[in-house]
Amino acid sequence: MKIETGYYLEKFQKSLEQLDKQEAFHQKKLECKVGIWLDSVVLKIQKQNWTNASAEPFGEGIFFSVWLNDESIGKGKLYYNIHALKLRGLTGHTIKSRAFAEAFRLQFKSFESKWPNVSVDFGPLTLMEGWVSIIDHEQIPDIVTNLASGFSEIDFIINDLLSERKIGLKR
């Protein structure tokens, strides 16, 4: 990675510190991590029950991420998305990935206007994705925090969809 990893990790860490102060994140049991994944500096958010206990953190299940890398910095963009990886293997649930993605997008539609440059035109692994322009790199912590806070307002969609697909749930 050519980007100044330490510099951007510090910006993302500031976001994490801001999120740690938000009561909503603690109440909702949203777990946040900052690190490097796939040559990108990333903030990832997930709930424990959105993945298998034996899974690598953020390796499968559902998670929200905000990231940047060499390419995105060159374009002046900070990306964000919600991934849904290997949902068929999520313990205690019966999930068809495409149906889950369609159900998520249907419910997300009423929130879409709050998300800059967002698209849902992806396969079932990426539920939504968008980007924000980076004009001033000193604003990165606030941008990341705002995106993460926005996610905390829609996490109930994922909770509800997973609850509907729990094995043994009477319908």
C-alpha positions as CSV (number, residue, x, y, z in Angstrom):
1,M,0.0,0.0,0.0
2,K,1.4,3.4,-1.0
3,I,-0.9,5.6,1.1
4,E,0.4,6.9,4.4
5,T,-1.1,4.0,6.3
6,G,-0.2,5.4,9.8
7,Y,-1.7,8.8,8.9
8,Y,-5.1,7.3,7.8
9,L,-5.2,4.7,10.6
10,E,-4.9,7.7,13.0
11,K,-7.9,9.4,11.3
12,F,-10.0,6.3,11.5
13,Q,-8.9,5.7,15.1
14,K,-10.2,9.2,16.0
15,S,-13.6,8.1,14.5
16,L,-13.5,4.9,16.5
17,E,-12.9,7.0,19.7
18,Q,-15.9,9.3,18.8
19,L,-18.1,6.2,18.2
20,D,-17.0,4.7,21.6
21,K,-18.5,7.8,23.3
22,Q,-21.9,7.3,21.6
23,E,-24.4,5.5,23.9
24,A,-26.3,4.1,20.9
25,F,-23.4,2.0,19.8
26,H,-23.1,0.4,23.3
27,Q,-26.8,-0.1,23.7
28,K,-27.1,-1.8,20.2
29,K,-23.9,-3.9,20.9
30,L,-22.3,-2.6,17.7
31,E,-18.7,-3.7,17.6
32,C,-16.2,-1.4,15.8
33,K,-12.7,-2.1,14.6
34,V,-10.1,-0.2,12.7
35,G,-7.4,-1.9,10.7
36,I,-6.1,-2.8,7.3
37,W,-8.0,-5.2,5.1
38,L,-7.3,-5.8,1.4
39,D,-4.8,-3.0,1.2
40,S,-7.3,-0.5,2.6
41,V,-7.6,1.4,5.8
42,V,-11.0,0.4,7.2
43,L,-13.5,0.9,10.0
44,K,-15.8,-2.1,10.2
45,I,-19.0,-2.4,12.3
46,Q,-20.8,-5.6,13.1
47,K,-22.9,-7.3,15.8
48,Q,-21.8,-10.6,17.3
49,N,-25.0,-12.3,16.2
50,W,-24.5,-11.3,12.6
51,T,-21.7,-13.8,12.2
52,N,-20.7,-17.3,13.4
53,A,-18.8,-17.4,16.7
54,S,-16.0,-19.4,15.0
55,A,-15.7,-17.0,12.1
56,E,-12.8,-14.7,11.6
57,P,-14.0,-11.2,12.7
58,F,-15.6,-9.5,9.8
59,G,-14.7,-12.4,7.5
60,E,-18.3,-13.7,7.1
61,G,-21.7,-12.6,8.1
62,I,-23.0,-9.0,7.8
63,F,-20.9,-5.9,8.4
64,F,-20.7,-2.2,7.5
65,S,-17.4,-0.7,6.5
66,V,-15.9,2.6,5.6
67,W,-12.6,2.5,3.8
68,L,-10.0,4.2,1.6
69,N,-7.0,3.0,-0.3
70,D,-4.6,4.3,-3.0
71,E,-7.3,4.3,-5.7
72,S,-9.9,6.0,-3.6
73,I,-7.5,8.7,-2.4
74,G,-6.5,9.3,-6.0
75,K,-10.2,9.9,-6.8
76,G,-10.8,12.0,-3.6
77,K,-13.3,9.5,-2.3
78,L,-14.1,7.7,0.9
79,Y,-16.2,4.5,0.3
80,Y,-18.7,2.8,2.5
81,N,-20.8,-0.4,2.1
82,I,-22.7,-3.2,3.8
83,H,-21.5,-6.7,3.0
84,A,-23.4,-9.9,3.5
85,L,-20.8,-12.7,3.1
86,K,-21.6,-16.5,3.3
87,L,-25.0,-16.0,4.8
88,R,-26.1,-19.6,3.9
89,G,-23.7,-20.8,6.5
90,L,-24.9,-18.5,9.3
91,T,-25.6,-20.8,12.2
92,G,-29.3,-20.9,13.4
93,H,-30.7,-19.3,10.3
94,T,-32.0,-20.3,6.9
95,I,-31.0,-17.6,4.5
96,K,-31.0,-17.3,0.7
97,S,-28.6,-14.6,-0.1
98,R,-30.5,-13.1,-3.1
99,A,-33.8,-13.0,-1.2
100,F,-32.0,-11.4,1.8
101,A,-30.4,-8.7,-0.4
102,E,-33.7,-8.0,-2.0
103,A,-35.5,-7.7,1.3
104,F,-32.8,-5.4,2.7
105,R,-32.9,-3.1,-0.4
106,L,-36.7,-2.9,-0.2
107,Q,-36.6,-1.7,3.4
108,F,-33.5,0.5,2.8
109,K,-35.2,2.4,0.0
110,S,-36.9,4.8,2.5
111,F,-33.4,5.7,3.9
112,E,-31.5,5.9,0.6
113,S,-31.8,9.7,0.3
114,K,-29.7,10.1,3.5
115,W,-26.8,8.2,2.0
116,P,-24.5,10.2,-0.4
117,N,-23.8,8.6,-3.8
118,V,-25.3,5.3,-2.7
119,S,-26.2,2.4,-5.0
120,V,-27.9,-0.9,-4.4
121,D,-27.1,-2.2,-7.9
122,F,-24.9,-5.1,-6.8
123,G,-25.1,-8.8,-6.4
124,P,-26.2,-10.3,-3.0
125,L,-22.8,-9.9,-1.3
126,T,-22.9,-6.0,-1.4
127,L,-26.3,-4.8,0.0
128,M,-25.4,-1.2,-0.7
129,E,-22.4,0.9,-1.4
130,G,-21.5,4.6,-1.8
131,W,-18.9,7.2,-1.4
132,V,-18.2,10.7,0.0
133,S,-15.9,13.3,-1.5
134,I,-12.8,14.0,0.6
135,I,-12.0,17.7,0.2
136,D,-10.1,18.2,3.5
137,H,-8.3,15.1,4.9
138,E,-8.7,16.6,8.4
139,Q,-12.4,16.0,8.1
140,I,-12.0,12.3,7.6
141,P,-12.7,11.4,11.3
142,D,-16.0,13.3,11.2
143,I,-17.0,11.9,7.8
144,V,-16.3,8.3,9.0
145,T,-18.2,9.0,12.3
146,N,-21.2,10.4,10.5
147,L,-21.4,7.4,8.1
148,A,-21.1,5.0,11.1
149,S,-23.8,6.9,13.0
150,G,-26.0,6.7,9.9
151,F,-25.5,3.0,9.9
152,S,-26.6,2.7,13.6
153,E,-29.9,4.2,12.5
154,I,-30.6,1.4,10.0
155,D,-29.0,-1.6,11.7
156,F,-32.5,-2.6,12.8
157,I,-33.2,-3.7,9.2
158,I,-30.5,-6.3,9.4
159,N,-31.7,-7.4,12.9
160,D,-35.3,-7.8,11.7
161,L,-34.3,-9.7,8.5
162,L,-32.2,-12.1,10.5
163,S,-34.9,-12.6,13.1
164,E,-37.3,-13.5,10.4
165,R,-34.9,-16.1,9.1
166,K,-34.1,-17.8,12.4
167,I,-34.5,-21.6,12.4
168,G,-37.6,-22.6,14.4
169,L,-39.4,-19.3,14.0
170,K,-43.1,-19.9,13.6
171,R,-44.4,-18.0,10.6
